[in-house]
Amino acid sequence: MPQLITLAIICIIFAAGSIWLSRWLKERSGVPDGDVVYDDAGSWYEVAQPLFSKELMLAGKPDYVVAGENGILIPVEFKSTKAPKKPYPGHVMQLAAYCALVESHFGQRPSHGIIRYDDRSFNIDYTRRLEHELHAILEEMRFDLEEDEVPRNHDAWQRCNGCGFKDVCAESLV
Ligand code: SF4
């Protein structure tokens, strides 16, 4: 009997420890509380499919989509770098695209999304203004796709260095 009690105590301590550890890991990861309804890593039995918007002809895979308080859907995007003073515009636009994809896929407009840098998170409101900016950029990109030559829009050699077109691109910085 004493062994059973000891075993029961060990099980309770182990269970409590597991719960604490998973909460700690979740907090550290920056994923908000709620059910994860989309995980771009998929699971052991299923590969995650990209979210797709027929209207925008856009596809993408947010790192996570979490159903937060009241079931509000929140896309979460992780960046492995340290946080800048404010999120980079490209990251904000990427998150806006995920908000649009979540709206199209789940039929529910997110109020905001989260960019999680290595050491800090930013909540980004998915406003009508941000949505319009996203549409304008997508329009511009579609226009550029029709062009024979498109001028480079950055001065970062690092981006060219990691680009698959650097050997054939006339605008390449490397
Ligand atoms: S190599 Fe050309 S396409 Fe690639 S990032 Fe640089 S400018 Fe852009």
Backbone and ligand atoms as CSV (ligand in chain L), in Angstrom:
chain,resi,resn,atom,element,x,y,z
A,1,MET,N,N,0.819,-1.236,0.000
A,1,MET,CA,C,0.000,0.000,0.000
A,1,MET,C,C,0.851,1.285,0.000
A,2,PRO,N,N,1.898,1.343,0.892
A,2,PRO,CA,C,2.741,2.549,0.873
A,2,PRO,C,C,3.379,2.764,-0.494
A,3,GLN,N,N,3.732,1.626,-1.174
A,3,GLN,CA,C,4.337,1.775,-2.511
A,3,GLN,C,C,3.366,2.438,-3.478
A,4,LEU,N,N,2.074,2.024,-3.342
A,4,LEU,CA,C,1.053,2.599,-4.238
A,4,LEU,C,C,0.919,4.098,-4.019
A,5,ILE,N,N,0.932,4.476,-2.736
A,5,ILE,CA,C,0.814,5.908,-2.415
A,5,ILE,C,C,2.027,6.661,-2.970
A,6,THR,N,N,3.219,6.070,-2.793
A,6,THR,CA,C,4.437,6.710,-3.309
A,6,THR,C,C,4.345,6.863,-4.821
A,7,LEU,N,N,3.876,5.783,-5.489
A,7,LEU,CA,C,3.751,5.815,-6.953
A,7,LEU,C,C,2.765,6.897,-7.388
A,8,ALA,N,N,1.639,6.978,-6.640
A,8,ALA,CA,C,0.616,7.985,-6.973
A,8,ALA,C,C,1.191,9.387,-6.829
A,9,ILE,N,N,1.982,9.605,-5.748
A,9,ILE,CA,C,2.585,10.933,-5.532
A,9,ILE,C,C,3.566,11.260,-6.660
A,10,ILE,N,N,4.373,10.253,-7.052
A,10,ILE,CA,C,5.336,10.479,-8.142
A,10,ILE,C,C,4.594,10.847,-9.429
A,11,CYS,N,N,3.481,10.116,-9.695
A,11,CYS,CA,C,2.692,10.402,-10.914
A,11,CYS,C,C,2.147,11.819,-10.884
A,12,ILE,N,N,1.629,12.225,-9.701
A,12,ILE,CA,C,1.056,13.582,-9.599
A,12,ILE,C,C,2.151,14.626,-9.830
A,13,ILE,N,N,3.335,14.407,-9.196
A,13,ILE,CA,C,4.444,15.363,-9.362
A,13,ILE,C,C,4.867,15.417,-10.828
A,14,PHE,N,N,4.940,14.245,-11.475
A,14,PHE,CA,C,5.354,14.185,-12.873
A,14,PHE,C,C,4.350,14.926,-13.767
A,15,ALA,N,N,3.036,14.683,-13.498
A,15,ALA,CA,C,1.995,15.336,-14.312
A,15,ALA,C,C,2.050,16.850,-14.126
A,16,ALA,N,N,2.196,17.276,-12.852
A,16,ALA,CA,C,2.249,18.721,-12.589
A,16,ALA,C,C,3.476,19.333,-13.261
A,17,GLY,N,N,4.602,18.603,-13.183
A,17,GLY,CA,C,5.830,19.080,-13.822
A,17,GLY,C,C,5.669,19.204,-15.324
A,18,SER,N,N,5.003,18.224,-15.935
A,18,SER,CA,C,4.789,18.255,-17.392
A,18,SER,C,C,3.932,19.443,-17.798
A,19,ILE,N,N,2.860,19.673,-17.006
A,19,ILE,CA,C,1.971,20.800,-17.316
A,19,ILE,C,C,2.742,22.116,-17.208
A,20,TRP,N,N,3.526,22.224,-16.110
A,20,TRP,CA,C,4.301,23.453,-15.913
A,20,TRP,C,C,5.285,23.645,-17.057
A,21,LEU,N,N,5.974,22.548,-17.441
A,21,LEU,CA,C,6.987,22.642,-18.497
A,21,LEU,C,C,6.343,23.040,-19.828
A,22,SER,N,N,5.201,22.424,-20.153
A,22,SER,CA,C,4.584,22.761,-21.446
A,22,SER,C,C,4.087,24.203,-21.451
A,23,ARG,N,N,3.587,24.681,-20.270
A,23,ARG,CA,C,3.160,26.102,-20.197
A,23,ARG,C,C,4.356,27.025,-20.367
A,24,TRP,N,N,5.459,26.647,-19.718
A,24,TRP,CA,C,6.663,27.480,-19.780
A,24,TRP,C,C,7.176,27.544,-21.222
A,25,LEU,N,N,7.196,26.381,-21.888
A,25,LEU,CA,C,7.673,26.357,-23.275
A,25,LEU,C,C,6.763,27.183,-24.177
A,26,LYS,N,N,5.438,27.082,-23.931
A,26,LYS,CA,C,4.479,27.812,-24.752
A,26,LYS,C,C,4.648,29.319,-24.543
A,27,GLU,N,N,4.804,29.711,-23.247
A,27,GLU,CA,C,5.003,31.135,-22.956
A,27,GLU,C,C,6.254,31.654,-23.636
A,28,ARG,N,N,7.323,30.869,-23.528
A,28,ARG,CA,C,8.599,31.281,-24.135
A,28,ARG,C,C,8.484,31.363,-25.644
A,29,SER,N,N,7.672,30.496,-26.225
A,29,SER,CA,C,7.566,30.465,-27.686
A,29,SER,C,C,6.812,31.688,-28.202
A,30,GLY,N,N,6.034,32.347,-27.334
A,30,GLY,CA,C,5.302,33.522,-27.783
A,30,GLY,C,C,3.963,33.188,-28.410
A,31,VAL,N,N,3.606,31.912,-28.451
A,31,VAL,CA,C,2.290,31.555,-28.993
A,31,VAL,C,C,1.235,31.947,-27.960
A,32,PRO,N,N,0.216,32.728,-28.372
A,32,PRO,CA,C,-0.774,33.152,-27.388
A,32,PRO,C,C,-1.616,31.973,-26.901
A,33,ASP,N,N,-2.295,32.178,-25.766
A,33,ASP,CA,C,-3.169,31.129,-25.237
A,33,ASP,C,C,-4.272,30.813,-26.224
A,34,GLY,N,N,-4.661,29.575,-26.275
A,34,GLY,CA,C,-5.749,29.166,-27.165
A,34,GLY,C,C,-5.371,27.905,-27.918
A,35,ASP,N,N,-6.332,27.413,-28.690
A,35,ASP,CA,C,-6.082,26.193,-29.473
A,35,ASP,C,C,-5.350,26.537,-30.760
A,36,VAL,N,N,-4.327,25.761,-31.069
A,36,VAL,CA,C,-3.628,25.938,-32.345
A,36,VAL,C,C,-4.483,25.255,-33.423
A,37,VAL,N,N,-5.022,26.049,-34.354
A,37,VAL,CA,C,-5.887,25.471,-35.395
A,37,VAL,C,C,-5.118,25.267,-36.705
A,38,TYR,N,N,-3.927,25.832,-36.788
A,38,TYR,CA,C,-3.073,25.598,-37.961
A,38,TYR,C,C,-1.629,25.679,-37.508
A,39,ASP,N,N,-0.841,24.711,-37.976
A,39,ASP,CA,C,0.589,24.660,-37.615
A,39,ASP,C,C,1.328,24.296,-38.890
A,40,ASP,N,N,2.186,25.185,-39.366
A,40,ASP,CA,C,2.796,24.921,-40.672
A,40,ASP,C,C,3.725,23.704,-40.644
A,41,ALA,N,N,4.067,23.257,-39.432
A,41,ALA,CA,C,4.890,22.048,-39.336
A,41,ALA,C,C,4.036,20.797,-39.519
A,42,GLY,N,N,2.701,20.972,-39.538
A,42,GLY,CA,C,1.815,19.811,-39.682
A,42,GLY,C,C,1.904,18.932,-38.450
A,43,SER,N,N,1.710,17.645,-38.651
A,43,SER,CA,C,1.811,16.705,-37.535
A,43,SER,C,C,2.507,15.454,-38.047
A,44,TRP,N,N,2.661,14.476,-37.181
A,44,TRP,CA,C,3.400,13.277,-37.592
A,44,TRP,C,C,2.659,12.496,-38.680
A,45,TYR,N,N,1.352,12.738,-38.800
A,45,TYR,CA,C,0.600,11.973,-39.798
A,45,TYR,C,C,0.117,12.836,-40.974
A,46,GLU,N,N,0.370,14.148,-40.916
A,46,GLU,CA,C,-0.196,15.005,-41.959
A,46,GLU,C,C,0.720,16.191,-42.256
A,47,VAL,N,N,0.941,16.448,-43.552
A,47,VAL,CA,C,1.721,17.621,-43.951
A,47,VAL,C,C,0.764,18.805,-44.044
A,48,ALA,N,N,1.149,19.944,-43.460
A,48,ALA,CA,C,0.253,21.109,-43.498
A,48,ALA,C,C,0.171,21.667,-44.917
A,49,GLN,N,N,-1.041,21.881,-45.387
A,49,GLN,CA,C,-1.241,22.479,-46.706
A,49,GLN,C,C,-1.225,23.997,-46.565
A,50,PRO,N,N,-0.713,24.695,-47.593
A,50,PRO,CA,C,-0.747,26.162,-47.507
A,50,PRO,C,C,-2.196,26.667,-47.494
A,51,LEU,N,N,-2.422,27.786,-46.840
A,51,LEU,CA,C,-3.732,28.435,-46.926
A,51,LEU,C,C,-3.794,29.125,-48.280
A,52,PHE,N,N,-4.975,29.154,-48.869
A,52,PHE,CA,C,-5.088,29.673,-50.235
A,52,PHE,C,C,-6.284,30.616,-50.352
A,53,SER,N,N,-6.071,31.731,-51.043
A,53,SER,CA,C,-7.177,32.639,-51.338
A,53,SER,C,C,-7.351,32.717,-52.852
A,54,LYS,N,N,-8.485,32.229,-53.323
A,54,LYS,CA,C,-8.751,32.268,-54.763
A,54,LYS,C,C,-8.931,33.714,-55.218
A,55,GLU,N,N,-9.579,34.503,-54.358
A,55,GLU,CA,C,-9.859,35.892,-54.710
A,55,GLU,C,C,-8.560,36.674,-54.921
A,56,LEU,N,N,-7.587,36.437,-54.050
A,56,LEU,CA,C,-6.319,37.171,-54.148
A,56,LEU,C,C,-5.270,36.403,-54.944
A,57,MET,N,N,-5.575,35.167,-55.302
A,57,MET,CA,C,-4.598,34.268,-55.942
A,57,MET,C,C,-3.298,34.273,-55.130
A,58,LEU,N,N,-3.471,33.944,-53.871
A,58,LEU,CA,C,-2.361,34.022,-52.925
A,58,LEU,C,C,-2.370,32.760,-52.065
A,59,ALA,N,N,-1.184,32.235,-51.808
A,59,ALA,CA,C,-1.076,31.067,-50.929
A,59,ALA,C,C,0.061,31.301,-49.949
A,60,GLY,N,N,-0.028,30.734,-48.774
A,60,GLY,CA,C,1.048,30.906,-47.807
A,60,GLY,C,C,0.805,30.069,-46.566
A,61,LYS,N,N,1.881,29.916,-45.792
A,61,LYS,CA,C,1.802,29.102,-44.582
A,61,LYS,C,C,2.266,29.908,-43.379
A,62,PRO,N,N,1.324,30.451,-42.601
A,62,PRO,CA,C,1.738,31.091,-41.349
A,62,PRO,C,C,2.320,30.027,-40.420
A,63,ASP,N,N,3.193,30.433,-39.502
A,63,ASP,CA,C,3.766,29.445,-38.585
A,63,ASP,C,C,2.664,28.791,-37.753
A,64,TYR,N,N,1.768,29.644,-37.215
A,64,TYR,CA,C,0.635,29.124,-36.445
A,64,TYR,C,C,-0.588,29.986,-36.702
A,65,VAL,N,N,-1.756,29.387,-36.520
A,65,VAL,CA,C,-2.977,30.167,-36.334
A,65,VAL,C,C,-3.580,29.659,-35.033
A,66,VAL,N,N,-3.812,30.597,-34.107
A,66,VAL,CA,C,-4.332,30.227,-32.794
A,66,VAL,C,C,-5.731,30.798,-32.636
A,67,ALA,N,N,-6.637,29.981,-32.092
A,67,ALA,CA,C,-7.972,30.477,-31.745
A,67,ALA,C,C,-7.881,31.018,-30.330
A,68,GLY,N,N,-7.795,32.338,-30.205
A,68,GLY,CA,C,-7.623,32.977,-28.891
A,68,GLY,C,C,-8.963,33.133,-28.186
A,69,GLU,N,N,-9.021,34.147,-27.304
A,69,GLU,CA,C,-10.250,34.392,-26.542
A,69,GLU,C,C,-11.434,34.555,-27.475
A,70,ASN,N,N,-12.571,34.006,-27.118
A,70,ASN,CA,C,-13.806,34.063,-27.914
A,70,ASN,C,C,-13.624,33.464,-29.307
A,71,GLY,N,N,-12.627,32.621,-29.465
A,71,GLY,CA,C,-12.429,31.947,-30.756
A,71,GLY,C,C,-11.842,32.844,-31.830
A,72,ILE,N,N,-11.361,34.035,-31.451
A,72,ILE,CA,C,-10.762,34.939,-32.446
A,72,ILE,C,C,-9.481,34.330,-33.000
A,73,LEU,N,N,-9.388,34.272,-34.328
A,73,LEU,CA,C,-8.228,33.639,-34.952
A,73,LEU,C,C,-7.068,34.620,-35.062
A,74,ILE,N,N,-5.896,34.155,-34.668
A,74,ILE,CA,C,-4.702,35.017,-34.653
A,74,ILE,C,C,-3.559,34.301,-35.377
A,75,PRO,N,N,-3.136,34.820,-36.550
A,75,PRO,CA,C,-1.940,34.246,-37.167
A,75,PRO,C,C,-0.685,34.699,-36.414
A,76,VAL,N,N,0.259,33.785,-36.282
A,76,VAL,CA,C,1.506,34.082,-35.571
A,76,VAL,C,C,2.673,33.729,-36.486
A,77,GLU,N,N,3.586,34.696,-36.650
A,77,GLU,CA,C,4.758,34.465,-37.492
A,77,GLU,C,C,6.020,34.628,-36.670
A,78,PHE,N,N,6.899,33.640,-36.725
A,78,PHE,CA,C,8.148,33.673,-35.957
A,78,PHE,C,C,9.295,34.168,-36.812
A,79,LYS,N,N,10.152,34.987,-36.188
A,79,LYS,CA,C,11.390,35.425,-36.826
A,79,LYS,C,C,12.529,35.092,-35.874
A,80,SER,N,N,13.604,34.557,-36.413
A,80,SER,CA,C,14.662,34.081,-35.523
A,80,SER,C,C,15.620,35.198,-35.108
A,81,THR,N,N,15.446,36.391,-35.646
A,81,THR,CA,C,16.359,37.495,-35.328
A,81,THR,C,C,15.871,38.283,-34.104
A,82,LYS,N,N,16.762,39.109,-33.555
A,82,LYS,CA,C,16.360,39.990,-32.454
A,82,LYS,C,C,15.369,41.022,-32.970
A,83,ALA,N,N,14.517,41.512,-32.071
A,83,ALA,CA,C,13.477,42.453,-32.492
A,83,ALA,C,C,14.064,43.812,-32.844
A,84,PRO,N,N,13.638,44.398,-33.966
A,84,PRO,CA,C,13.985,45.792,-34.239
A,84,PRO,C,C,13.121,46.695,-33.352
A,85,LYS,N,N,13.359,48.027,-33.437
A,85,LYS,CA,C,12.537,48.942,-32.609
A,85,LYS,C,C,11.064,48.811,-32.965
A,86,LYS,N,N,10.819,48.719,-34.274
A,86,LYS,CA,C,9.452,48.410,-34.712
A,86,LYS,C,C,9.558,47.386,-35.839
A,87,PRO,N,N,8.526,46.582,-36.035
A,87,PRO,CA,C,8.636,45.488,-37.005
A,87,PRO,C,C,8.952,46.004,-38.408
A,88,TYR,N,N,9.761,45.232,-39.137
A,88,TYR,CA,C,10.104,45.616,-40.505
A,88,TYR,C,C,8.831,45.627,-41.365
A,89,PRO,N,N,8.733,46.620,-42.288
A,89,PRO,CA,C,7.528,46.706,-43.122
A,89,PRO,C,C,7.251,45.400,-43.888
A,90,GLY,N,N,8.329,44.734,-44.352
A,90,GLY,CA,C,8.136,43.481,-45.081
A,90,GLY,C,C,7.498,42.410,-44.213
A,91,HIS,N,N,7.883,42.390,-42.925
A,91,HIS,CA,C,7.305,41.408,-42.004
A,91,HIS,C,C,5.834,41.731,-41.727
A,92,VAL,N,N,5.552,43.051,-41.616
A,92,VAL,CA,C,4.151,43.459,-41.376
A,92,VAL,C,C,3.280,43.053,-42.567
A,93,MET,N,N,3.827,43.249,-43.770
A,93,MET,CA,C,3.039,42.911,-44.962
A,93,MET,C,C,2.864,41.395,-45.090
A,94,GLN,N,N,3.883,40.656,-44.690
A,94,GLN,CA,C,3.764,39.192,-44.703
A,94,GLN,C,C,2.640,38.763,-43.745
A,95,LEU,N,N,2.610,39.392,-42.567
A,95,LEU,CA,C,1.562,39.056,-41.604
A,95,LEU,C,C,0.183,39.468,-42.128
A,96,ALA,N,N,0.141,40.622,-42.799
A,96,ALA,CA,C,-1.135,41.065,-43.388
A,96,ALA,C,C,-1.630,40.023,-44.394
A,97,ALA,N,N,-0.683,39.476,-45.174
A,97,ALA,CA,C,-1.065,38.444,-46.152
A,97,ALA,C,C,-1.630,37.223,-45.424
A,98,TYR,N,N,-1.035,36.865,-44.289
A,98,TYR,CA,C,-1.547,35.717,-43.531
A,98,TYR,C,C,-2.934,36.008,-42.957
A,99,CYS,N,N,-3.129,37.263,-42.517
A,99,CYS,CA,C,-4.462,37.633,-42.011
A,99,CYS,C,C,-5.497,37.458,-43.126
A,100,ALA,N,N,-5.131,37.920,-44.344
A,100,ALA,CA,C,-6.055,37.793,-45.488
A,100,ALA,C,C,-6.319,36.317,-45.801
A,101,LEU,N,N,-5.275,35.496,-45.699
A,101,LEU,CA,C,-5.448,34.069,-45.989
A,101,LEU,C,C,-6.307,33.385,-44.924
A,102,VAL,N,N,-6.118,33.795,-43.665
A,102,VAL,CA,C,-6.941,33.229,-42.587
A,102,VAL,C,C,-8.406,33.596,-42.822
A,103,GLU,N,N,-8.642,34.860,-43.195
A,103,GLU,CA,C,-10.019,35.297,-43.444
A,103,GLU,C,C,-10.644,34.474,-44.570
A,104,SER,N,N,-9.854,34.286,-45.624
A,104,SER,CA,C,-10.384,33.548,-46.769
A,104,SER,C,C,-10.601,32.068,-46.434
A,105,HIS,N,N,-9.660,31.472,-45.721
A,105,HIS,CA,C,-9.712,30.032,-45.453
A,105,HIS,C,C,-10.723,29.673,-44.369
A,106,PHE,N,N,-10.721,30.446,-43.283
A,106,PHE,CA,C,-11.579,30.098,-42.145
A,106,PHE,C,C,-12.888,30.892,-42.126
A,107,GLY,N,N,-12.988,31.888,-43.038
A,107,GLY,CA,C,-14.225,32.684,-43.085
A,107,GLY,C,C,-14.361,33.609,-41.890
A,108,GLN,N,N,-13.244,33.969,-41.272
A,108,GLN,CA,C,-13.319,34.858,-40.113
A,108,GLN,C,C,-12.149,35.837,-40.170
A,109,ARG,N,N,-12.478,37.127,-40.139
A,109,ARG,CA,C,-11.426,38.145,-40.248
A,109,ARG,C,C,-10.663,38.289,-38.929
A,110,PRO,N,N,-9.324,38.105,-38.951
A,110,PRO,CA,C,-8.571,38.314,-37.709
A,110,PRO,C,C,-8.537,39.798,-37.347
A,111,SER,N,N,-8.627,40.097,-36.059
A,111,SER,CA,C,-8.507,41.502,-35.642
A,111,SER,C,C,-7.043,41.929,-35.670
A,112,HIS,N,N,-6.159,40.955,-35.469
A,112,HIS,CA,C,-4.722,41.257,-35.458
A,112,HIS,C,C,-3.936,39.968,-35.641
A,113,GLY,N,N,-2.640,40.146,-35.858
A,113,GLY,CA,C,-1.736,39.000,-35.895
A,113,GLY,C,C,-0.535,39.325,-35.020
A,114,ILE,N,N,0.349,38.360,-34.877
A,114,ILE,CA,C,1.514,38.558,-34.003
A,114,ILE,C,C,2.795,38.222,-34.759
A,115,ILE,N,N,3.765,39.150,-34.685
A,115,ILE,CA,C,5.113,38.838,-35.173
A,115,ILE,C,C,5.963,38.585,-33.937
A,116,ARG,N,N,6.498,37.393,-33.857
A,116,ARG,CA,C,7.307,37.018,-32.699
A,116,ARG,C,C,8.788,36.981,-33.102
A,117,TYR,N,N,9.550,37.994,-32.660
A,117,TYR,CA,C,11.000,37.965,-32.866
A,117,TYR,C,C,11.618,37.157,-31.726
A,118,ASP,N,N,12.917,36.990,-31.809
A,118,ASP,CA,C,13.586,36.156,-30.819
A,118,ASP,C,C,13.334,36.624,-29.382
A,119,ASP,N,N,13.271,37.954,-29.196
A,119,ASP,CA,C,13.203,38.478,-27.830
A,119,ASP,C,C,11.985,39.358,-27.561
A,120,ARG,N,N,11.113,39.456,-28.530
A,120,ARG,CA,C,9.951,40.332,-28.306
A,120,ARG,C,C,8.868,40.051,-29.339
A,121,SER,N,N,7.614,40.255,-28.932
A,121,SER,CA,C,6.494,40.086,-29.873
A,121,SER,C,C,5.841,41.430,-30.161
A,122,PHE,N,N,5.266,41.550,-31.350
A,122,PHE,CA,C,4.488,42.743,-31.707
A,122,PHE,C,C,3.095,42.295,-32.147
A,123,ASN,N,N,2.085,42.944,-31.587
A,123,ASN,CA,C,0.720,42.740,-32.094
A,123,ASN,C,C,0.499,43.714,-33.242
A,124,ILE,N,N,0.048,43.207,-34.370
A,124,ILE,CA,C,-0.185,44.070,-35.533
A,124,ILE,C,C,-1.679,44.039,-35.850
A,125,ASP,N,N,-2.335,45.193,-35.730
A,125,ASP,CA,C,-3.769,45.259,-36.052
A,125,ASP,C,C,-3.985,45.051,-37.547
A,126,TYR,N,N,-4.927,44.205,-37.869
A,126,TYR,CA,C,-5.258,43.992,-39.286
A,126,TYR,C,C,-6.373,44.965,-39.646
A,127,THR,N,N,-5.956,46.195,-39.938
A,127,THR,CA,C,-6.919,47.258,-40.225
A,127,THR,C,C,-7.295,47.233,-41.707
A,128,ARG,N,N,-8.363,47.959,-42.034
A,128,ARG,CA,C,-8.755,48.085,-43.455
A,128,ARG,C,C,-7.627,48.756,-44.242
A,129,ARG,N,N,-6.949,49.686,-43.589
A,129,ARG,CA,C,-5.855,50.391,-44.258
A,129,ARG,C,C,-4.729,49.417,-44.615
A,130,LEU,N,N,-4.369,48.548,-43.660
A,130,LEU,CA,C,-3.310,47.567,-43.921
A,130,LEU,C,C,-3.759,46.605,-45.034
A,131,GLU,N,N,-5.024,46.250,-45.006
A,131,GLU,CA,C,-5.552,45.361,-46.044
A,131,GLU,C,C,-5.443,46.023,-47.424
A,132,HIS,N,N,-5.780,47.314,-47.502
A,132,HIS,CA,C,-5.685,48.022,-48.780
A,132,HIS,C,C,-4.239,48.105,-49.263
A,133,GLU,N,N,-3.325,48.337,-48.304
A,133,GLU,CA,C,-1.893,48.356,-48.673
A,133,GLU,C,C,-1.475,47.015,-49.242
A,134,LEU,N,N,-1.938,45.946,-48.621
A,134,LEU,CA,C,-1.616,44.596,-49.104
A,134,LEU,C,C,-2.136,44.407,-50.529
A,135,HIS,N,N,-3.383,44.812,-50.765
A,135,HIS,CA,C,-3.964,44.660,-52.105
A,135,HIS,C,C,-3.166,45.449,-53.136
A,136,ALA,N,N,-2.731,46.665,-52.737
A,136,ALA,CA,C,-1.971,47.508,-53.672
A,136,ALA,C,C,-0.640,46.843,-54.016
A,137,ILE,N,N,0.016,46.260,-53.016
A,137,ILE,CA,C,1.309,45.600,-53.269
A,137,ILE,C,C,1.116,44.363,-54.154
A,138,LEU,N,N,0.053,43.616,-53.901
A,138,LEU,CA,C,-0.201,42.429,-54.735
A,138,LEU,C,C,-0.458,42.842,-56.184
A,139,GLU,N,N,-1.184,43.946,-56.331
A,139,GLU,CA,C,-1.464,44.459,-57.673
A,139,GLU,C,C,-0.163,44.836,-58.379
A,140,GLU,N,N,0.705,45.529,-57.638
A,140,GLU,CA,C,1.996,45.948,-58.175
A,140,GLU,C,C,2.823,44.729,-58.585
A,141,MET,N,N,2.809,43.705,-57.747
A,141,MET,CA,C,3.584,42.494,-58.041
A,141,MET,C,C,3.060,41.801,-59.303
A,142,ARG,N,N,1.738,41.792,-59.441
A,142,ARG,CA,C,1.152,41.167,-60.644
A,142,ARG,C,C,1.565,41.946,-61.884
A,143,PHE,N,N,1.579,43.255,-61.757
A,143,PHE,CA,C,1.993,44.110,-62.869
A,143,PHE,C,C,3.450,43.823,-63.227
A,144,ASP,N,N,4.304,43.756,-62.208
A,144,ASP,CA,C,5.732,43.505,-62.433
A,144,ASP,C,C,5.976,42.162,-63.111
A,145,LEU,N,N,5.128,41.192,-62.809
A,145,LEU,CA,C,5.311,39.860,-63.402
A,145,LEU,C,C,5.186,39.897,-64.923
A,146,GLU,N,N,4.446,40.883,-65.412
A,146,GLU,CA,C,4.250,41.009,-66.856
A,146,GLU,C,C,5.424,41.725,-67.532
A,147,GLU,N,N,6.232,42.412,-66.730
A,147,GLU,CA,C,7.333,43.212,-67.285
A,147,GLU,C,C,8.551,42.338,-67.587
A,148,ASP,N,N,9.343,42.771,-68.604
A,148,ASP,CA,C,10.577,42.047,-68.914
A,148,ASP,C,C,11.662,42.348,-67.892
A,149,GLU,N,N,11.722,43.609,-67.461
A,149,GLU,CA,C,12.738,43.989,-66.479
A,149,GLU,C,C,12.094,44.767,-65.341
A,150,VAL,N,N,12.487,44.414,-64.137
A,150,VAL,CA,C,11.953,45.116,-62.962
A,150,VAL,C,C,13.139,45.617,-62.139
A,151,PRO,N,N,13.188,46.930,-61.841
A,151,PRO,CA,C,14.334,47.438,-61.073
A,151,PRO,C,C,14.381,46.854,-59.662
A,152,ARG,N,N,15.590,46.666,-59.176
A,152,ARG,CA,C,15.774,46.178,-57.801
A,152,ARG,C,C,15.175,47.178,-56.822
A,153,ASN,N,N,14.538,46.693,-55.763
A,153,ASN,CA,C,13.888,47.612,-54.817
A,153,ASN,C,C,14.595,47.614,-53.464
A,154,HIS,N,N,15.872,47.202,-53.444
A,154,HIS,CA,C,16.616,47.207,-52.175
A,154,HIS,C,C,18.105,47.366,-52.471
A,155,ASP,N,N,18.873,47.627,-51.429
A,155,ASP,CA,C,20.331,47.761,-51.570
A,155,ASP,C,C,21.069,46.749,-50.699
A,156,ALA,N,N,20.444,45.650,-50.434
A,156,ALA,CA,C,21.040,44.660,-49.522
A,156,ALA,C,C,21.691,43.526,-50.316
A,157,TRP,N,N,23.042,43.520,-50.327
A,157,TRP,CA,C,23.740,42.468,-51.061
A,157,TRP,C,C,23.448,41.094,-50.459
A,158,GLN,N,N,23.142,41.097,-49.126
A,158,GLN,CA,C,22.868,39.812,-48.471
A,158,GLN,C,C,21.655,39.133,-49.094
A,159,ARG,N,N,20.677,39.951,-49.473
A,159,ARG,CA,C,19.480,39.363,-50.089
A,159,ARG,C,C,19.819,38.756,-51.435
A,160,CYS,N,N,20.650,39.496,-52.210
A,160,CYS,CA,C,21.055,38.961,-53.517
A,160,CYS,C,C,21.888,37.694,-53.331
A,161,ASN,N,N,22.715,37.707,-52.303
A,161,ASN,CA,C,23.588,36.564,-52.064
A,161,ASN,C,C,22.791,35.282,-51.833
A,162,GLY,N,N,21.646,35.429,-51.200
A,162,GLY,CA,C,20.823,34.241,-50.918
A,162,GLY,C,C,19.758,33.998,-51.971
A,163,CYS,N,N,19.810,34.745,-53.058
A,163,CYS,CA,C,18.741,34.654,-54.065
A,163,CYS,C,C,19.089,33.625,-55.146
A,164,GLY,N,N,18.101,32.864,-55.545
A,164,GLY,CA,C,18.316,31.828,-56.555
A,164,GLY,C,C,18.541,32.383,-57.958
A,165,PHE,N,N,18.290,33.680,-58.150
A,165,PHE,CA,C,18.436,34.276,-59.492
A,165,PHE,C,C,19.722,35.097,-59.646
A,166,LYS,N,N,20.581,35.082,-58.616
A,166,LYS,CA,C,21.719,36.006,-58.607
A,166,LYS,C,C,22.646,35.836,-59.815
A,167,ASP,N,N,22.722,34.623,-60.362
A,167,ASP,CA,C,23.639,34.402,-61.487
A,167,ASP,C,C,23.089,34.932,-62.808
A,168,VAL,N,N,21.804,35.123,-62.875
A,168,VAL,CA,C,21.209,35.587,-64.134
A,168,VAL,C,C,20.589,36.978,-64.014
A,169,CYS,N,N,20.548,37.510,-62.791
A,169,CYS,CA,C,19.868,38.788,-62.575
A,169,CYS,C,C,20.796,39.963,-62.893
A,170,ALA,N,N,20.339,40.857,-63.774
A,170,ALA,CA,C,21.147,42.025,-64.160
A,170,ALA,C,C,21.259,43.027,-63.002
A,171,GLU,N,N,20.366,42.944,-62.043
A,171,GLU,CA,C,20.362,43.889,-60.917
A,171,GLU,C,C,21.101,43.347,-59.691
A,172,SER,N,N,21.641,42.154,-59.815
A,172,SER,CA,C,22.262,41.504,-58.647
A,172,SER,C,C,23.407,42.348,-58.070
A,173,LEU,N,N,23.518,42.375,-56.745
A,173,LEU,CA,C,24.577,43.125,-56.066
A,173,LEU,C,C,25.775,42.227,-55.741
A,174,VAL,N,N,25.729,40.970,-56.130
A,174,VAL,CA,C,26.882,40.086,-55.849
A,174,VAL,C,C,27.385,39.425,-57.127
L,1,SF4,S1,S,19.679,38.858,-57.369
L,1,SF4,FE1,FE,18.183,40.117,-58.469
L,1,SF4,S2,S,16.203,39.118,-58.092
L,1,SF4,FE2,FE,17.676,38.321,-56.582
L,1,SF4,S3,S,17.416,39.635,-54.768
L,1,SF4,FE3,FE,19.089,40.515,-55.986
L,1,SF4,S4,S,18.078,42.030,-57.315
L,1,SF4,FE4,FE,16.450,40.711,-56.517
